[in-house]
Amino acid sequence: MQELERSIPFSGRDIKVKIGLLAPQAGGSAIIESGDTTVLVTATRSSAREGIDFLPLLVDYEERLYAAGRIPGGFLRREGRPPEKVTLTSRLIDRPLRPLIAQWIRDDIQIVATTLSMDEQVPPDVLAVTGASLATILAGIPFQGPMASVRVGLVGDDFIINPSFDEIARGDLDLVVAGSPDGVVMVEAGANQLPEQDVIEAIEFGYEAASDLIQAQRELMAELDLEIPIETPPAVAPELETFIRDRATDDIEQVLKQFELSKPERDAALDAVKATVVGAIAELPEDAPAARGVAADAKAISKVFKGVTRSLMRQQIVRDKVRVDGRSLDQVRPINCRVGLLPKRVHGSGMFRRGLTQVLSVATLGTPSDAQDLADELHPNDEKRYLHHYNFPPYSVGETKPMRSPGRREIGHGALAERAIVPVLPPKEDFPYVLRVVSEVLSSNGSTSMGSVCGSTLALMDAGVPIVKPVGGVAMGLIKESEEVRILTDIQGIEDFLGDMDFKVAGTDAGITALQMDMKITGLPLNVVADAIRQALPGRLHILEKMTAVLATPRPEMSEFAPRLLSHKIDPDLIGLVIGPGGRTIKGITEQTGAKIDIEDDGTVTVSSSDSEGAKRALSIVKGMTRKVTEGDVCVGRVTRIIPIGAFVEIAPGKEGMIHISQLADYRVGKVEDEVAIGDEVVVKVRELDSKGRINLTRLNIHPDEAAAAREAAATA
């Protein structure tokens, strides 16, 4: 393909597109850049593998340290296992692209986005999403594009398109919107308790900007004389489809109208209907129309049966406004909450159940050194003090399969729950604990990620974490048949599986903290997105009411097994004094008190121990060591050592001065032991700080009022 470069004027920061320059053997490749951030995105399609019955789309996002002019550390000196943010970016590209590609395609399709250069102003993720659309077009892969994505920030009262890293950190909103010509196709957001209307306006603002990028891609296609190809899906024998529809419709409808059935009972009833249909097909004569060449094709039968079930369920919702469990469209399933379910050896626990979905969340309080260090050459000074991990074992859906390390889904759901909770956590200055919450999905029937948000809020409050407000979450669904649209509150598994949207909304009673919308159709009009957000509010408030009925506010006391933290700010220049040569001083304090000491670069000292007295003693030592001593200070100390020329006095924990023998009394002293003994409490004055920082003390010329004040201060310390 010929080389072509175009610049798209875009919200004050141009986006440049280059094609035909790199990766000539990929199906399609495009370079997309803004500022000094450059991303290469390729799309490649290969022949279908035997036995595949799903769309095998694989999206990989790659970060290279050369993008920031760095060499990786470690023995191998090359990039290792990708961090979570790389996995989340891969998902961010996948989620808006997948619904736009025909689901019947069985050819392998792979999208690879590689960040070649990155500056400190332009995040590469949304560029990679738009680049994936362009690469897919260039590869000749049929999809309902073009598609584009932008980020929206909110700093003060102003929305910003594609904000810098710094603007994202300072703002109250981090929203990613992806759109197609048919409407919004994906939303991902974290917000600082923003009202619904503000979020709706941000989505509209973002989609308008994404539409400009969609139009730019169309103009580029016209210039290159490119069209997105249209491919015909493989047909199912119409005789088979008619036979199954005629034979199964009445029985499926009867099952869907038995609202009292549980999920396992409904699944079993539908399986029985399907088995009856399969048996009827098997009994057909070989020359029967429905049996011609497809009677033994189990995949074709399953596909048709699923299509009939999907159609009937959707018709029931659109026509009768009744769901398969008998709920109205805006009704939340029965809720059950508990806290303190586990012994206080774990610092806090909360169980949240909504219908058949059950999540147990467990909170653990840790020390500052437990924070997850995410910093690397591309993302310096990046650490997490709140970690949310999500586990989805196979028994939660009644299945058996090997237990593996967390996959993309588990990582994504954990990140969403984490994002929902972070805005309500107390500031580090007030609550220096590092927090970890693990959400164990014990039973799944839709919306486990929002169940994790609710259970984790309960666990944190049970642990005594002073969160600003409780956070609840609800998953919204959608059924769209022609012009008829039905929005569903609190979707369950079958409605997610056979519906058109999974829209998760989390927040407090004051506003939204996190959003995640995924589509199974090619786009949703802005007014429908707005309606879904508004309908989620009463559902979320209902859930919060049920949660706070169990535990309204964080517990005033933490578990006795949680570490006690005390903090103090010292002069950063004195950090080395506290640590000591080779860490000997700080190790000595730890051995003496049993407390753990963490010191940050800004001079914040955090002391932790399960023994509060030990923590107080360690902090007292640190304070004493770093206390600013000035000439003329009068204090009470204890004699620790005696040498021929004087006595050493500990005037504060870890800080000693010496009284020369000539300063022990206002007369000549023959021996130091004649005046003081080890362990004696004495009132002393700081006489001098010498050039080496040594403290010289005296017992002379101390006014009685000064001595009395020093004794009173020592008694209350």
DOTORDO-606500 format. One record per residue: x, y, z of N, C-alpha, C in turn. Coordinates in steps of 0.2 Angstrom, whole numbers, plus 5000, padded with zeros to 4 digits. Layout:
BEGIN
XYZXYZXYZ/...
# end
This chain:
BEGIN
500449945000500050005000500450065000/500250114996500650184996500650215003/501250245004501350285010500850345010/500550355016500150415016500150445024/500150505024500150535031499650595031/499250595036498750645037498750675044/498550735045498550765052497750785053/497550765058496850775060496850825065/496550895064496550945069496050915074/496250915081495850885086495950915092/495450955094495450985101496051015104/496351055099497051085102497651045101/497550975100498150935100498050885094/498350905088498250865082498450785083/498050745079498150675079498450665072/499050635072499350615065499250535064/499050525057498950455055499450445049/499850385050500250365045500150295043/500050285036499950215034500450195028/500550135027500950105022501650115024/501850135030502550145032502850085035/502550055040502749995044502349935044/502649875045502349815045501949795039/502349795033501949785027501649715026/501849665030501549595029500949585034/500849635038500149625042499649645038/499049615039498449625035498249705034/498349745040498349815039498649845045/499049895044499449935049499350005049/499350035055499250115055499650135061/500050195060500350225065499950285067/499750295073499350345076499750385081/499750445081500250485086499850545088/500050575094499850635096500450655101/500650725100501250745104501850695102/502150675107502750625106502450555108/501850545108501650475109501450445103/501750385101501650355095501450275096/500950255093500650185093500650155086/500950095086500850055079500250005081/499750005077499249955077499149915071/499149845072499149805066498449765067/498249745061497649695061497749645056/497749575058497849525054497349465054/497149435049496649385048496949325045/496749265048497049205045496449155045/496549095042496049055041495749025047/495149005047494848975053495148905055/495148895061495448825064494848785064/494948715064494448665065494148665072/493448665072493048655078492948725081/493148785079492948845082492248865081/491948875087491248895086491048965089/491549005089491549075092491949125088/491949185089492349235086493049235089/493549215086494249205089494549275088/494349325091494649385091495149395097/495849415095496349415100496649485100/496649525105496849595105497449595111/498049615108498649625113498849695112/498949725118499349785119500049775122/500549805119501249795121501549865122/501849865128502249925130503049905130/503449945126504149935126504449995130/504949985134505350035138505750075134/505850055128506250105123505750165122/505150155123504650215121504850275126/505150255131505350315136506050325136/506450285132507150295132507450255137/507250205139507450165145507650095143/508150065147508349995146508049955152/507649905151507349865157507949845162/507649835168508149805173508149735173/508449705178508449625179508949595175/509049535176509649495173509549495165/508949485163508749475156508749535152/508649595155508649665152508149665146/507549635147507049645142506349635146/505849665143505249665146504949595148/504649595154504449525156503649525156/503449495161502649485161502349555161/501849555157501449625157501149645163/501149705165500849725171500049735170/499649745175498949745175498749795170/499049855170498849915165498849895158/499349845156499349825149498749785148/498549735152498049695151497349735151/497349785155496749825155496649865148/497249885146497249925139497049875134/497249815134497049765129496349755129/496049755135495249745136494949815133/495249875134494949935132494949935124/495349905121495349905114494849855111/494849795115494449735113493649755113/493449785119492749795120492349835115/492649885113492249925107492249895101/492849855099492949825093492549765092/492449725097492149655096491449655094/491049705097490349695094490249725087/490749755085490649785078490849735072/491149675075491349625070490849565070/490649545064490149495064490349435068/489849415072489949365077490049295074/489749285068489849225064490549205061/490949255061491649245058492049195062/492349145059492749095063493449105061/493649155057494349155055494749195061/495349175062495749205068495849275066/495749325070495849395070496249415075/496849455074497249475079497449545078/497349585084497449655084498049665089/498649695086499149705091499349785091/499349815096499449885097500149895101/500649925098501249935102501450005102/501550025109501750095110502550105108/502650135103503350145101503650205104/503350255106503550315109503050345114/503250365120502750395124502950455128/502550505128502850565132502350575138/502450625142502150625149501450665148/501250685142500650715141500050675138/500250635134499750595130499650525132/499150495135499050425136498950395130/499250335129499250295122498550255121/498250245127497650195126497150215121/496850275122496350295117496550295110/497250315109497450315102497450245099/497650195104497650125101496950105099/496450125103495750105101495650135094/495750195093495550225086496050195081/496650185083497150145078496850075076/496550045081496349975079495749975074/495350025074494850035069495150045062/495650085062495950105055496350045053/496650005057497049945055496549895052/495949885056495449835054495249855047/495049915046494849935039495349925034/495949935035496549925030496649855029/496449805034496549735033495949705029/495449745028494849715024494449675028/494449685035494049635039493349675040/492849635038492149665039491949675046/491749745047491549765053491149825053/490749845058490249895057490549965059/491149985056491550045058491350095053/491850145053492350155058492150165065/492650155069492550165077493150215079/492950255084493450295087493350305095/493850325098493850335105494150395107/493950425113494250485116494150475123/494550515127494550525134494250595136/493850595141493550655143493750665151/494050725152494250745159493850795161/493750805168493450865171493850895176/494150955174494550995178494151065180/494051075186493551125188492851115185/492651165181491951155178492051145170/492651125168492751115161492951045159/492551025154492750955151493350965146/493750915146494350915142494450855138/494550865132494650805127495350785128/495450715128496150685129496550725133/496450725140496850765145497450725146/497950765148498650735150498550695156/499150655158499150615164499050665170/499350725170499250765176498550795176/498250805171497550835171497050775173/497250715171496750665174496850655181/497450665184497550655191497250705195/497250765192496950825196496250835195/495950795190495250805189494750765193/494150775192493550735195493250675191/493550675184493250625180493850595175/493750535174494250505169493750455165/493550475159493050445155493250425149/493250365146493350345140492750325136/492650365130492050345126492250325119/491950265117492050245110491450245107/491450265101490850265097490950235090/490350225087490350195080489850245076/489750235070489150275067488450275069/488350215073487750205076487650225083/488150255086488050275093488650255097/488550265104489050245109489050165109/489650145109489750075109490150045115/490450095119490850075125490950135129/490950125136491050185141491450155146/491950185148492350165154492550225158/492350225165492450295168492550275176/492950325178493050335186492850405187/492450415193492250485194492250495202/492250555203492350575210491650595213/491150545213490450555215490150615211/490150605205489850655200489150645199/488650695199487950685198487850655191/487350615190487150585184487150625178/486850685179486850735173487550755171/487950765175488650785173488950725169/488850665171489150605168488850605161/488150615160487850615154488150665149/488250725152488450775147489250765145/489550725150490250715148490250655142/489850605142489750555137489550595131/489050635131488850675125489450715122/489850745126490450785124490950745121/491050685124491550635121491350605115/490650585114490450555108490550605102/490350665103490450715098491150725095/491650715100492350715098492550655094/492250595097492450535093492150535086/491550565085491250575079491650605074/492050655076492550695072493050645069/493350595074493850555071493550495067/492850485068492550435063492550465056/492350525056492250565050492950565046/493450575050494150585047494350515044/494150465047494350395045493950385038/493250405038492950395032493250435026/493450495027493750535022494450505020/494750475024495350435023495250375018/494650345020494450285016494250305009/493950365008493750395002494350404998/494850435001495450454997495850394995/495850334999496150274997495750234993/495150254992494650214988494550144991/494450144998494350085002493550085004/493350025004492650005007492749955012/492349955017492349895022491949845018/492249785018491849725014491249705018/490849675014490249645017490249565015/490249525020490249455019489549425022/489349375018488749345020488849285025/488449285030488549235035488349165033/488649115035488449045033487749035035/487349005031486648995032486548925035/486048935040485748865042485148845038/485148785037484548755033483948785035/483548815031482948845033482448795036/482448725033482048675035482148655042/482848655044482948645051482748695056/482848755054482648815058481848815059/481448805053480748795054480548745058/480848685058480648625062480748645069/481348665071481448685078481048735081/480848785077480448845079479748815080/479448775075478848745076478748705082/479248655083479248605088479348635095/479848685096480048705102479748775105/479448815101479148875103478748875109/478148835109477748835114478048805121/478448755120478748735126479248785129/479648815125480048875128479648925131/479148945128478749005131478448975138/478248915138478048895145478548895150/479148875148479748885153479848955155/479848995150480049065152479449105156/478849075156478349105160478249075167/478649025168478648995175479149035179/478849095181479349145185479649115191/479249065194479549045201480148995200/480348975194480948935193481548965195/482048935198482648955199483048955193/483648985193484148975187484248905185/484548865190484648795188484048755186/483448775189482848735186482648765179/482748825178482548855171483048825166/483648825168484148795163484048715162/483848685167483648615166483048605162/482548645163481948645159482048655152/482448705150482648725143483048665140/483548635144483948575141483448525140/482948515144482448455142482048465136/481848535135481548545128481948535123/482648555123483148545118483248475117/483248435122483348365121482748335117/482148355119481548335115481648345108/481848405106481948425099482448385096/483048375099483548335096483248265095/482948235100482648165099482148165093/481748215092481248225087481648225080/482148265080482548265073482848195072/483148165077483448095076482948045073/482348055075481848005073481548025066/481748075063481448095056481748045051/481348035046481647995040482148035037/482647995034483248025031483048075025/482448065022482248105016481848165019/481748175025481348235028481748295027/481348355025481748415024482148435029/481948435036482348455041482948415043/482948355040483548315041484048315036/483948345030484448345025485148375026/485548335028486248355028486448395035/485948405039486048445045485848405052/485448355051485148325057485648305062/486248285060486748265065487248325067/487048385064487548445066487248475073/487648455078487348475085487448545085/488048575082488148645083487548685079/487348665074486848695070486148695074/486048635077485448635082485448685088/486048685091486148725097486048795095/486348815089486348885087485548905086/485248865082484548885081484148885087/484248835092483848835098483948895102/484648915102484748975106484449035103/484449035096484149095093483349095095/483049045095482349045096482249065104/482649035108482549055115482649135116/483149155113483349225113482749265111/482449255105481949285102481349285107/481149235110480549225114480649265120/481249265123481349295129481349375128/481649395123481649465121480849495120/480549455116479849465114479449475121/479549435126479149435132479349495136/479949525135480149585139479849645135/479949645129479649705125478949705125/478549645124477849645123477549655130/477749615135477349605141477749645147/478349675145478749705151478749665157/478849595156478949555161479649515160/480049505165480649465164480549395166/481049355164480949275165480849255173/481049305177480949285184480349325187/479949355183479349385185479449455187/480049485187480149555189479949605184/479749665186479649715182480349745179/480349785174480949805171481449845176/481149875181481649915185481649885192/481549825193481549795199482149755201/482449765207483049735209482849665212/483249615211483149555215483249555222/482949515226483049515233483749515235/483849555241484549565243484649545250/485249515251485349495258486149515259/486249545265486949565267487049545274/487749535275487949515281488649545282/488849565288489549585290489849545295/490449545296490749505301490649435301/490649405295490449335294491049295296/491649325295492249285297492549305304/492949265307493249295313493649355312/493849395317494149455317494949445315/495149375315495849365312495849405305/495349395301495349435295495049505298/495249555295495149625298494449645297/494149625291493449645290493149595284/492549585285492149545280491449565278/491249555272490549575270490349525265/489749505266489449455261488849495258/488849495251488249525248487949475243/487249465244486949425239486349465236/486249455229485749485226485449425221/484849405223484649345219485149285220/485349255215485749195215486549215215/486649285214487349305214487549325221/488149295223488349295230489149315230/489349365233490049385234490249395241/490749355243491049365249491749415249/491749465252492349515251492649515258/493349515258493749515264494249565264/494249615269494749665269495249655274/495849675272496449675276496849735276/497049755282497349825283498149805284/498549845280499249835280499649895281/500249895281500649955282500949985276/501150045276501350075270501850035266/502249995269502749955264502349905260/501749895262501349845258501049865252/501149935251500849965245501149935238/500749925233500949895227501349945223/501949935222502449975218502349965211/502050005207501849995200502350035196/502850075199503250115195503750085191/503750105185504250085180504550145176/504950135171505250185167504650225163/504150195162503550225158503150265163/503050235169502550265173502850275180/503250325181503650335187503150355193/503350345199502950365205502250345205/502250275203501550245202501450195208/501050205213500950145218500250145220/500050095222499350085224499350065231/498850105235498750085242498150055243/497750045238497150005238497149955233/497149895235497149835230496449795230/496149785225495549745224495649695220/495649635222495649575218495049535218/494849505212494249475211494349405209/494049355212494149285210493449255208/493549215203492949185200493049105199/492949075204493048995204492548965200/492648905197492148875193491548845196/491648835203491048815206490448865207/490648925206490148985206489648975201/489748945196489248935190489148855190/489248815195489148745195489548705190/490148725188490548695183491248665187/491548625183492248595185492748615180/493248645182493748655177494448675181/494948665178495648685182495648755184/495948765190496048835193496648865190/496648925187497148955184497349025187/497849055186497949125188497449165185/497349225188496849275185496949285178/496349285174496349305167496149375166/496049395160495849465158495249485162/494749435162494049455165494149465172/494549425176494649435183494949505184/495449515180495849575181495449635180/495049635175494549685173494049705178/493749645181493249655186493549685192/494049665194494449685200494549765199/494849775193495049845192494349895192/493849865190493249905190492949925197/492949865201492749875208493249925212/493849915210494349955214494250035212/494050045206493950115203493350145207/492850095208492250125211492350145219/492850105222492950115229493450175231/493950185226494450235228494250305230/493750335226493550395228493250405235/493050355238492750365245493250345251/493850325249494350305254494650375257/494750365264495050425267495750435264/495950505265496650525262497150485266/497750475263498350445266498550475272/498450545272498750585278498350565284/497650555283497250535289497250465291/497350425286497250345287497850315283/498450305285498950285281499050215280/498450175281498450105280498450095272/498750035270498650005264498149955264/497649955260497049915260497049865254/496849805256496749755251496149715252/495749715247495049685247495049625242/494849565244494849505240494049495239/493849495233493149475232493049405229/492749355233492749285231491949275229/491949265222491249255219491049185221/490549175225490349105227489749085223/489449125220488849105216488749165211/488649145204488649195199487949185195/487549235195487049245190486949315188/487449345186487449405183487749465188/488049505186488349565189488749555196/489249505195489649495200490149555202/490349585197490749645198490449695202/489749715201489449755206489249725213/489149665213489149625219489749635223/490349635220491049645223491049715226/490849765222490849835225490449835231/489849805231489449815237489749775243/489949715242490249675247490849705250/491249735246491849765248491749825252/491249865250491049925255490849895262/490449845262490349815269490949795272/491349755269492049735272492449785275/492549845271492949895273492649935279/491949935279491649965285491649925291/491649855290491749805295492449815298/492949825294493649835296493749895300/493249945300493350005303493750055299/493750045292494050095288493550155287/493750215288493250275288493150305281/492750265277492650285270492150345271/492150385266491750445266491050425265/490850375261490150355260490150285257/489650245259489550185256489450185248/489750135245489650135238489250065236/488750075231488450025229488450015221/488249965218488349955211487749915208/487549935202487049895199487149885191/486949835189487149815181486449825178/486449865172485949885168485949845162/485349825159485349785153484949825148/484849795142484549825137484249775132/483649775130483349745124483149785119/483349785113483249825108482949785102/482349795100481949755095481749815090/482049825084481849875080481849945083/481349975084481250045087481050035094/480949975097480749965103481349955108/481349995113481949985118481649975125/481949925128481749915135482449915139/482449955144483049955149482949915155/483349875157483249825163483749845168/483449845174483849855180484049795184/484649785186484949725189484849665185/485249655179485149605175485449535178/485149485176485449415178485749385172/486049325173486449295168486049285161/485449265161485149255154485049315151/484849375155484749435151485449465149/485949455152486649475150486749435143/486649365144486849325138486449335132/485849345133485349355127485149425126/485449475130485249545129485749585124/485749645124486149695120486649735124/486649735130487049785134487149755141/487749775143487949765150488249825153/487849865157488049935159488049935166/488649935169488749935176488850005179/488450025184488550095187488650085194/489150115197489250115204489350185207/489150195213489250255216488950265223/488950325226488650335232487950365231/487650385237486950425236487150495233/487750515233487850585231488050585223/488250525220488450525213488850465211/489050465205489350405202490150405203/490350345205491150335205491450295200/491050255196491350215191490750195186/490950185180490450165175490850115170/490450065168490750025162490149995158/490250015152489649995147489949955141/489649895140489849855134489249835130/489349845124488749825119488849765116/488249735114488249675109487949695102/487749765102487549785096488049845094/487849875088488349915085488349985087/487950005092487950075095487350085098/487350135102486750155106486650225106/486050255104485950325104486050355111/486350425111486450455117485850455122/485250465119484750475124484550405127/484750355124484650285127485150275133/485750295131486250295136486050335143/485850395141485650445147485050405151/484550375147484050345151484250285155/484750255153485050195157485350225163/485750275163486050305168485550335173/485050365171484550385176484150335179/484050275175483650225178484050185183/484750185183485150155187485150185194/484950255195485050285201484550255206/483850255205483450225210483650155212/483850115207484150045209484750045214/485150095212485750095217485550125224/485150165224484950195231484550135235/484150095231483850045234484349995237/484849975233485349935236485749965242/485950025241486250055247485850055253/485250065252484750065258484749995262/484849945258484849875260485549865264/486049895261486749885264486749925270/486549985271486650025277486150005282/485649965280485249935286485649885290/486149855287486549805290487149835294/487449885291487949925294487949995291/487750045295487650115292488350155291/488750145296489350185296489950135298/490550155296491150115298491150095306/491450045307491450025315491950075318/491850095324492350145327492950115329/493050045330493650015332493849965326/494449955325494749905321494849835324/494849785321495049715324495649725328/495649685333496249685338496849655334/496749615329497249585325497549635319/497249695318497449735313498049775316/498549795312499149835314498849905317/499249935322499049995324499650045321/499450095317499850145314499850205317/500450235318500550305321501050335316/500950395314501350435310501650495312/502150515309502450585312502950605306/502950675305503350705299503950725302/504550705299505150735301505550765295/506050805297506450835292506750785287/506650785281506950735276507650725277/508050785279508750785280508950735286/508450715290508650675296508450605295/508250585288508050515287508650465288/509150495286509750445287509950435294/509850485298509950485305509550425308/508950425306508450375309508650305306/508850295300508950235297509650205300/510150255300510750235303511250195298/511850195299512350155295512150085294/511950065287511750005286511149985289/510750035291510050015294510049995301/510650005304510749975311510250015316/510250075315509750115320509050095320/508750095314508050075313507950005315/508449955313508349885315508349885323/508749925326508849925333508149945337/507849995334507250015336506649965336/506749925330506249875329506349815334/506949795335507049745340506849765347/506949825348506849855355506049855356/505749875351504949885352504549835349/504749795344504349755341503949785335/504049855334503649885329504049895322/503649895317503849905310503849975309/504450005305504450075304504550085296/504150125293504250145286504350215286/504850235282504950305281504950325273/504550375272504450395265504950455263/505050465257505550515255505350585257/504750595259504550665261504650675268/504850625272504950625279504450595283/503950565280503350535284503550475287/503550465293503750405297503150375299/503050315297502450275300502650215304/502450205310502550155314501950105315/502050045314501549995314501749935319/501249915323501249855327500649835330/500549775331499949745334499849765341/500449785344500549805351500549885351/500049915353499949995353500550025357/500749995363501250025367501950015364/502049965360502649955356502650015351/502150025347502150075342502250145345/501950155351502050225354502750235356/503050175359503750185361504250195355/504150165349504550165343504450245341/503850265340503750335338504050385343/504050375349504350415354505150415353/505450365351506150365350506250405344/505850395338506050425332505950505333/505450525337505350595338505950625342/506150585347506750605351507350615347/507450565342508050565338508050625334/507450645331507350695326507150765329/507050765336506850825339507450885338/507150945336507650995335507851025342/508451015344508751045350509051105349/508951155353509251225353509551245360/510051285359510451305365509951335370/509951325376509551355381508951305383/508751255379508251215381508351175387/507851175392507851135398507351075398/507651025400507250955399507450915405/507050855405507150805410507450745406/508050715409508350665406508550605411/508750555408508950495413509750485411/510150475416510850455415510850385412/511250375407511350315404512050285404/512550335404513250305405513650355409/514150335412514550375416515350355414/515650415412516350405410516750455415/517450445415517850485420517650565419/517550585413517550655413516750685412/516250645413515650665413515050605413/514450625412513950585412513550595405/513250545402512850545396512150545399/511650585396510950585398510550585392/510050535392509550535387509050585388/509050635384508550695385507950685381/507950635376507350615373507550545370/507050505368507150435366507650435360/508250405361508750405355509150465355/509050505359509550575358509850585365/510550585365510950595371511350655371/511450685377511950735377512450715383/512950755384513450745389513550805394/513550785400513650835405514350835407/514750875406515450875408515550885416/516050845419516050845426516050915429/516350965425516351035428515651065428/515151035424514451065424513951025428/514250975432513750945436513550985443/513951025445513751065451514151125451/513951175456514251235456514851245461/515151185462515751175466516151115462/516751115465517251065461516950995463/516950945458516650885459517250835458/517450795463517950745463517850685458/517350655459517150595454516450605452/516250585446515650595443515150555447/515350495450514850455453514650485460/515050535462514850575468514150615467/514050625461513450675460512850635457/513050585452512450555448512650485448/512050445447512150365445511750355439/511950295436511550275430510850265432/510350285429509650285430509350345433/509850385436509550445439509150495434/508650525437508250575433508550645435/508750675430509050745431508750795426/508750855429508550915425509150945422/509150955415509750985412509551035407/510051075405509951135400510451115395/510251135389510751125383511151185383/511851175384512351225385512651245378/512651195374513051205367512951145362/512851165356512851115351513551125347/513951075347514651095344514651085337/515151085333515151085326515051015323/515050965327514950895325514250875327/513850925329513150905331513050875338/513550875342513550845348513250895353/512850865358512450905363512850905369/513050965372513350975378512851005383/512750975389512250985394512551015400/512151055404512351075411511851075416/512051065422511551075427511551145431/511951185428512051255431511551305428/511451355432511051415430510351395427/510051345430509351325428508851355433/508451405431507951435435507451385438/507251395444506751345447506051335443/505851395440505251385435505351345429/505951355426506151315420506151245422/506451225428506451155430505751125431/505351165434504651145435504251125429/504351175424504051165418504351105414/504951095415505251035411504950965414/504950965421504650905424503950895422/503550945422502850945420502750915413/503150945408503150925401503350845401/503850825405504050755405503550705407/503150735412502650695415502050685411/501950735406501350725402501550695395/502150685394502350665387502150595386/
# end
